[in-house]
């Protein structure tokens, strides 16, 4: 998300679409230990931005629960699946080639599988890439464990 916001600051006229497979676009990872430790009980307090806020503040078109299935470089399109509607569509792009080749790219997805695939594709195109896995899946695991602990102590 920070890359999209930075791009907006660099180009106020650009059409910027952010595709997020999960239900949330901005998450306070630094607050995760506090949530796990019980200092922040409400998981929703870790969500720092919504698609609506990002649209209003940065004019970003943020689409949650959308998954990129394939990149058609000659046609300059990505194949996208809307996970809520169960429909697929093509989205044209014109700036994917502007990804920096001189530094490492970090890919984040829900559990790592799609990030792994994205890194493989980017690596085949000459990018240096790292997949950061675990994100939301790790949070859900800890949240479930916390609920189980709470149920066990209440019973």
C-alpha positions as CSV (number, residue, x, y, z in Angstrom):
1,X,0.0,0.0,0.0
2,X,2.9,2.4,0.7
3,X,4.0,2.0,-2.9
4,X,0.6,3.0,-4.2
5,X,0.5,6.0,-1.9
6,X,4.0,7.0,-2.9
7,X,3.1,6.7,-6.6
8,X,0.1,9.0,-5.9
9,X,2.4,11.6,-4.4
10,X,4.6,11.4,-7.5
11,X,1.8,11.5,-10.0
12,X,-1.5,13.1,-9.0
13,X,-3.2,12.1,-12.4
14,X,-2.2,8.4,-12.5
15,X,-5.0,5.8,-12.4
16,X,-3.9,3.5,-9.6
17,X,-5.6,0.2,-8.9
18,X,-4.6,-2.0,-5.9
19,X,-5.7,-5.6,-5.9
20,X,-5.8,-7.3,-2.5
21,X,-6.7,-11.0,-2.2
22,X,-7.7,-10.7,1.5
23,X,-10.5,-8.7,3.1
24,X,-8.2,-5.9,4.5
25,X,-5.7,-3.6,2.9
26,X,-3.9,-2.0,5.7
27,X,-2.9,-3.8,8.9
28,X,-0.8,-2.7,11.8
29,X,1.7,-5.5,12.0
30,X,3.6,-3.7,14.8
31,X,0.4,-4.1,17.0
32,X,0.3,-7.9,16.5
33,X,2.3,-8.8,19.6
34,X,0.0,-6.5,21.7
35,X,-3.0,-8.3,20.3
36,X,-1.6,-11.7,21.0
37,X,-0.6,-10.6,24.5
38,X,-4.0,-9.3,25.2
39,X,-3.2,-5.6,25.4
40,X,-5.2,-4.9,22.3
41,X,-8.3,-7.2,22.5
42,X,-10.2,-6.0,19.5
43,X,-8.6,-7.3,16.3
44,X,-10.4,-4.6,14.3
45,X,-8.2,-2.0,16.1
46,X,-5.2,-3.4,14.1
47,X,-6.9,-2.3,10.8
48,X,-5.6,1.1,10.0
49,X,-7.2,1.9,6.6
50,X,-10.1,0.9,4.5
51,X,-10.6,1.0,0.8
52,X,-13.0,3.9,1.3
53,X,-10.4,5.9,3.3
54,X,-7.7,5.3,0.7
55,X,-10.1,6.3,-2.1
56,X,-11.0,9.5,-0.4
57,X,-7.5,10.4,0.8
58,X,-5.3,9.2,-2.1
59,X,-7.7,8.6,-5.0
60,X,-6.8,4.9,-5.0
61,X,-9.0,2.2,-6.5
62,X,-8.6,-0.5,-3.9
63,X,-10.3,-3.8,-4.6
64,X,-10.3,-6.2,-1.7
65,X,-11.0,-9.9,-2.2
66,X,-9.6,-9.8,-5.8
67,X,-6.9,-12.2,-6.9
68,X,-4.5,-11.8,-9.8
69,X,-4.5,-15.1,-11.7
70,X,-2.1,-14.4,-14.6
71,X,-0.1,-11.6,-16.3
72,X,-0.3,-11.3,-20.1
73,X,2.7,-9.1,-20.8
74,X,2.3,-8.8,-24.6
75,X,-1.3,-7.6,-24.1
76,X,-0.4,-5.6,-21.0
77,X,-3.2,-7.1,-19.0
78,X,-3.7,-9.0,-15.8
79,X,-6.4,-11.7,-15.4
80,X,-8.3,-10.9,-12.1
81,X,-10.8,-13.0,-10.2
82,X,-13.3,-11.1,-8.0
83,X,-13.5,-13.6,-5.1
84,X,-16.9,-12.3,-3.8
85,X,-18.7,-12.4,-7.2
86,X,-16.8,-15.4,-8.5
87,X,-16.2,-13.7,-11.8
88,X,-13.0,-13.1,-13.8
89,X,-12.1,-10.1,-15.8
90,X,-9.1,-8.5,-17.5
91,X,-7.5,-5.3,-16.3
92,X,-5.2,-3.4,-18.5
93,X,-2.0,-1.9,-17.2
94,X,0.6,0.4,-18.6
95,X,3.2,0.9,-15.8
96,X,4.0,-2.6,-14.5
97,X,7.3,-2.3,-16.3
98,X,8.3,0.5,-14.0
99,X,9.0,-1.8,-11.1
100,X,12.6,-1.2,-10.0
101,X,15.2,-3.6,-11.3
102,X,17.9,-2.2,-9.0
103,X,16.5,-3.3,-5.7
104,X,14.7,-6.2,-4.1
105,X,10.9,-6.4,-4.4
106,X,8.9,-7.7,-1.5
107,X,5.7,-9.6,-2.2
108,X,3.1,-10.2,0.5
109,X,0.0,-12.4,0.3
110,X,-2.2,-14.2,2.7
111,X,-0.2,-17.3,3.3
112,X,2.7,-17.3,0.8
113,X,1.6,-19.5,-2.1
114,X,0.5,-16.7,-4.4
115,X,3.5,-14.7,-3.3
116,X,5.7,-17.6,-4.2
117,X,4.2,-17.7,-7.6
118,X,4.5,-14.0,-8.1
119,X,8.1,-14.0,-7.0
120,X,8.8,-16.8,-9.5
121,X,7.2,-14.8,-12.3
122,X,9.0,-11.7,-11.3
123,X,12.3,-13.5,-11.0
124,X,11.9,-15.0,-14.5
125,X,11.6,-11.4,-15.7
126,X,14.9,-10.4,-14.1
127,X,13.6,-8.9,-10.8
128,X,15.2,-9.7,-7.4
129,X,12.2,-10.7,-5.3
130,X,11.4,-12.0,-1.8
131,X,8.2,-13.6,-0.7
132,X,7.0,-12.6,2.8
133,X,4.6,-15.3,3.9
134,X,2.4,-15.8,6.9
135,X,0.7,-12.4,7.2
136,X,-3.0,-12.7,7.7
137,X,-2.9,-16.5,8.1
138,X,-0.6,-16.1,11.1
139,X,-2.9,-13.6,12.7
140,X,-5.9,-15.9,12.2
141,X,-4.0,-18.7,13.8
142,X,-3.0,-16.6,16.9
143,X,-6.6,-15.3,17.1
144,X,-8.0,-18.8,17.2
145,X,-5.5,-19.9,19.8
146,X,-6.4,-16.9,21.9
147,X,-10.2,-17.7,21.7
148,X,-9.5,-21.3,22.7
149,X,-7.5,-20.1,25.7
150,X,-10.4,-17.8,26.6
151,X,-12.9,-20.6,26.2
152,X,-10.8,-23.0,28.3
153,X,-10.4,-20.5,31.2
154,X,-14.1,-19.7,31.2
155,X,-15.1,-23.3,31.3
